[in-house]
Amino acid sequence: MTELIAVAVITILAVISPGADFAMITRNSYLYGRRAGILAAIGIASGILVHVAYTILGIGILIAHSPNILLAIKVAGAIYLIYIGYKTITSKTEIDVDINSTKQAAITAFRTGFLTNVLNPKSTLFVVSTFTQIVSPSTSIGLQMSYGIFMSLMHLIWFISVAVFFSHYKLRAAMLEKQTILNRVIGVILMGFGVSLGVIPIAN
């Protein structure tokens, strides 16, 4: 029971802490509408399952103790966030309607959330450290998988809530009126997260 409570508390705190995932969901939701925000949230939750899968398989231990692998994840994540941030800042398109009716738009929204999470070394270390420091080696694989599903579900619920909030028609209309300024603010935030990922050391 103590292990379960610890996993639950750590997960909830990790989910609600502002970060690149939050900025990405905000961006997708107010620019492209509720569907894009929700699809990005599903992408983030799917990314968590990827971290859980390789951790349970034992690869997470290798990642946690391999500076080169973590460095590669950091660099890839930093480049991706800086790129998305730059594209957001320099976007000239004035968007005032949902543009998510096409299959390609749906795939793009999901991929954005998925890559933002999968390439985030903080998400990697959140899952790896939880399973290596909190979860006992004697815990059954079934229970470990249940923890992983819980982590993913909490991310899904939280970020769908964020997407619904920022895509509300009144708030979205107000935000779209200030789109140029908001694009720059969110773009700078995303680029800032990218730079921080690239320069701040992550302890093993």
Disulfide bonds with the S-S distance in Angstrom:
none
